[in-house]
Amino acid sequence: MQRRNVRQFFVLGGDGTHKGAMQAFTSMTAINHECAVVGVPKTIDNDITLVDQTFGFDTACTEARKAIDSAYVEATTNANCIGLVKLMGRHCGWIAALASIAARNADVCLIPEMSIDLDKLMEYIVEVMKRQKYAVIVVAQGCGDTIISSGKSTDAGGNKVLADVGPFLKDAIAKHLKKLNMPCSIKYIDPTYMIRAVPANAFDSIYCSVLAQMAVHAALAGFTGISVGKVDERYVMLPIHSIVDKGARKVDLHSRVFERLLNTTGQPSFA
């Protein structure tokens, strides 16, 4: 950047990306290269601390809800059917939780923050199937490191490779119901990148443009080593280290969001 005389460096991403931005800021300061380093929090997982919400999350929830609605249609138009949806969320269950609350037709929503006893989960699924002859189950990707145990291998980006919880849960449910001689068909839906590889909805499009303008204004005003975001409904500039030092934001099991989830699904504790 010094050789090319780069004077403004904008970084869009989550916790790992902001750590890289902080390293770039520190390195340029060490060689006395004047360059504005400005971050824009971006992750569909909504797991960046301090900011109210990251752009992309609203769009992801909108698309995830469509997958849950499809699972509901399949479950209710087939005899003794379970619609099972696996959604993104490596370390937190924001997408799964908020999409389930929005859909209002999920019977079970499993997120990485929860303690889940597989036997208790199976007992409840049996109870739901006996009561209404169908069920809609949503599970977050990160449960591949809680319901089942993942190894220690990592991908090219340094992220832990998670066990695939979707097929595991599908097989576990099928085996358990078969053992009880309960007829059942399971329709498994895994939208994967389809919830994020789509055009931004109206909210995210506006939100993203405002953040972009904020980032440019910050750089032109001479600020550096900061990230722009919305905190308590106000657009502000935050030191990058204030974001990366606190780790990922997770769903608080004592929060109103989680209480709304339990109230919407009607599920008990599986701990």
C-alpha positions in Angstrom: 0.0 0.0 0.0 2.9 2.4 0.7 4.5 1.5 -2.7 1.2 2.1 -4.5 0.4 5.2 -2.4 -2.9 3.8 -1.2 -4.4 6.4 1.2 -7.8 4.9 2.0 -8.3 1.2 2.9 -11.9 0.0 3.3 -12.5 -3.4 4.8 -15.8 -5.2 4.8 -16.2 -8.3 6.9 -16.7 -10.0 10.3 -14.5 -10.6 13.3 -11.6 -12.2 11.3 -11.6 -9.5 8.6 -11.5 -6.8 11.2 -8.6 -8.5 12.9 -6.8 -8.3 9.6 -7.7 -4.6 9.3 -6.3 -4.0 12.7 -3.0 -5.7 11.7 -2.8 -3.6 8.6 -3.5 -0.4 10.6 -0.7 -1.3 13.1 1.8 -2.2 10.3 1.2 1.0 8.4 1.6 3.0 11.6 4.9 1.3 12.2 6.3 2.3 8.8 4.7 5.8 9.1 2.5 5.4 6.1 -0.5 7.7 6.3 -3.6 5.6 5.3 -7.1 5.7 6.6 -8.2 2.2 7.6 -12.0 2.0 7.9 -14.0 -1.2 8.5 -17.7 -1.9 7.7 -19.2 -4.8 9.8 -20.6 -7.4 7.4 -21.7 -10.9 8.3 -25.1 -12.6 7.8 -24.6 -14.3 11.2 -25.1 -11.0 13.0 -22.4 -12.0 15.5 -20.4 -8.8 15.7 -20.5 -7.2 19.2 -21.6 -3.6 20.0 -23.4 -2.9 16.7 -27.2 -3.3 16.6 -27.2 -5.4 13.4 -24.9 -6.2 10.6 -26.0 -5.7 7.0 -26.9 -8.9 5.2 -28.6 -10.4 8.2 -32.1 -9.1 7.5 -31.9 -10.5 3.9 -30.6 -13.9 5.2 -33.5 -14.2 7.6 -36.0 -13.3 4.9 -34.6 -16.1 2.6 -34.3 -18.5 5.5 -37.9 -18.0 6.4 -38.8 -19.2 2.9 -37.0 -22.5 3.5 -38.9 -22.9 6.8 -42.2 -22.2 5.0 -41.4 -24.8 2.4 -40.7 -27.3 5.1 -44.0 -26.5 6.6 -45.8 -27.1 3.3 -44.1 -30.4 2.8 -44.8 -31.5 6.4 -48.5 -30.6 6.3 -49.3 -32.0 2.8 -47.7 -35.4 3.4 -48.8 -38.1 5.8 -46.8 -38.4 9.0 -44.1 -36.0 7.7 -41.3 -34.0 9.2 -39.8 -30.9 7.5 -36.2 -30.5 8.6 -34.3 -27.4 7.7 -30.6 -26.7 8.4 -29.6 -23.0 8.3 -26.3 -21.2 8.5 -24.8 -20.1 11.8 -21.4 -21.6 12.7 -21.1 -20.2 16.2 -24.4 -18.6 16.9 -28.1 -19.2 16.1 -29.3 -15.7 15.2 -30.5 -16.7 11.7 -32.2 -19.9 12.9 -33.9 -18.2 15.8 -35.1 -15.0 14.1 -36.2 -16.9 10.9 -38.2 -19.3 13.1 -39.8 -16.5 15.0 -40.7 -14.8 11.7 -42.1 -18.0 10.1 -44.2 -18.9 13.2 -44.7 -22.5 12.1 -41.6 -24.2 13.5 -42.1 -26.8 16.2 -38.5 -27.0 17.2 -35.5 -24.7 16.7 -32.1 -25.8 17.7 -29.2 -23.3 18.1 -25.5 -23.8 19.2 -26.1 -21.8 22.4 -28.5 -24.4 23.7 -27.7 -27.5 25.7 -29.4 -30.3 23.9 -29.9 -33.8 25.2 -30.6 -36.0 22.2 -32.9 -38.4 24.1 -35.0 -35.5 25.3 -35.2 -34.1 21.8 -36.3 -37.4 20.4 -39.0 -37.8 23.1 -40.4 -34.3 22.2 -40.4 -35.1 18.5 -42.4 -38.2 19.2 -44.8 -36.2 21.3 -45.3 -33.7 18.5 -45.8 -36.3 15.9 -48.4 -38.1 18.0 -50.3 -34.9 18.6 -50.4 -33.3 15.2 -49.0 -35.9 12.7 -46.4 -33.5 11.4 -43.4 -31.4 12.6 -41.2 -28.6 11.4 -37.6 -28.7 12.8 -35.0 -26.0 12.3 -31.3 -26.6 13.2 -28.4 -24.2 13.0 -25.2 -25.3 11.3 -23.2 -24.8 14.5 -25.1 -27.6 16.3 -22.6 -29.8 14.4 -20.2 -29.0 17.2 -22.7 -29.4 20.1 -25.2 -32.1 19.3 -22.4 -34.1 17.8 -18.6 -33.8 18.2 -16.5 -32.3 15.5 -12.8 -33.1 14.9 -10.0 -30.6 15.1 -9.4 -30.1 11.4 -9.7 -26.6 9.9 -10.5 -25.4 6.4 -8.4 -23.1 4.2 -9.7 -20.1 6.0 -8.7 -21.4 9.4 -12.3 -22.2 10.5 -13.0 -25.4 12.3 -14.6 -28.0 10.0 -18.0 -28.8 11.6 -19.8 -32.2 11.4 -22.8 -32.0 9.2 -25.7 -31.9 11.7 -28.5 -32.0 9.2 -28.1 -35.5 7.8 -27.1 -36.7 11.3 -30.3 -35.4 12.8 -32.4 -36.8 9.9 -30.9 -40.3 10.3 -31.3 -40.1 14.1 -34.9 -39.1 14.0 -35.7 -41.8 11.3 -34.1 -44.6 13.3 -35.8 -43.5 16.5 -39.3 -43.4 15.0 -38.7 -46.7 13.2 -37.8 -48.3 16.5 -41.1 -47.2 17.9 -42.9 -48.4 14.7 -44.1 -44.9 13.9 -44.5 -44.2 10.2 -42.7 -41.1 9.1 -41.1 -39.4 6.1 -38.5 -36.7 6.5 -38.2 -33.9 3.9 -34.7 -32.4 4.4 -34.0 -28.8 3.2 -30.5 -27.3 3.2 -30.6 -23.9 1.4 -26.9 -23.2 2.3 -25.6 -20.3 0.2 -29.1 -19.6 -1.2 -29.9 -17.5 1.9 -26.9 -15.2 1.3 -26.1 -15.3 -2.4 -29.2 -13.2 -3.3 -29.8 -9.5 -3.9 -30.1 -7.5 -0.7 -33.7 -6.7 0.4 -34.8 -3.1 0.8 -33.7 -2.8 4.4 -30.2 -4.1 3.8 -29.8 -2.1 0.6 -30.5 1.1 2.4 -28.5 0.1 5.5 -25.5 -0.9 3.4 -25.5 2.4 1.4 -25.6 4.5 4.6 -22.7 2.5 6.1 -20.8 3.0 2.9 -21.3 6.7 3.0 -20.3 6.8 6.7 -17.1 4.9 5.9 -16.1 7.3 3.2 -16.9 10.4 5.3 -14.8 8.9 8.1 -11.8 8.4 5.8 -12.1 11.8 4.3 -12.3 13.4 7.8 -9.0 11.7 8.7 -10.2 9.0 10.9 -8.4 5.6 10.9 -8.4 2.3 12.8 -12.2 2.6 13.1 -15.3 0.7 12.0 -18.7 2.3 11.3 -21.9 0.8 12.6 -25.3 1.4 14.1 -25.4 1.4 17.9 -28.6 2.1 19.8 -30.2 3.4 16.6 -27.3 5.9 16.0 -24.7 5.7 13.3 -21.3 5.9 15.0 -17.6 5.2 14.5 -16.0 2.6 16.8 -12.3 1.7 17.3 -11.7 -1.6 15.5 -10.2 -3.2 18.6 -13.5 -2.6 20.4 -15.1 -5.1 18.0 -12.4 -7.8 17.7 -11.6 -7.9 21.5 -15.0 -9.1 22.6 -15.4 -12.2 20.4 -18.6 -13.3 18.6 -22.0 -12.1 19.9 -24.3 -15.1 20.7 -27.9 -15.5 21.5 -28.4 -14.9 25.2 -30.5 -17.8 26.6 -31.9 -15.3 29.2 -32.9 -12.7 26.6 -36.3 -11.7 25.2 -35.2 -13.0 21.8 -34.8 -16.5 23.2 -38.0 -16.2 25.2 -39.9 -15.2 22.0 -38.4 -18.3 20.3 -39.6 -20.6 23.0 -43.0 -19.0 23.0 -43.3 -19.2 19.2 -42.2 -22.9 18.8 -43.7 -24.1 22.1 -40.6 -26.3 22.7 -39.4 -27.2 26.2 -35.8 -27.2 27.4 -33.8 -30.0 26.0 -31.0 -29.7 28.5 
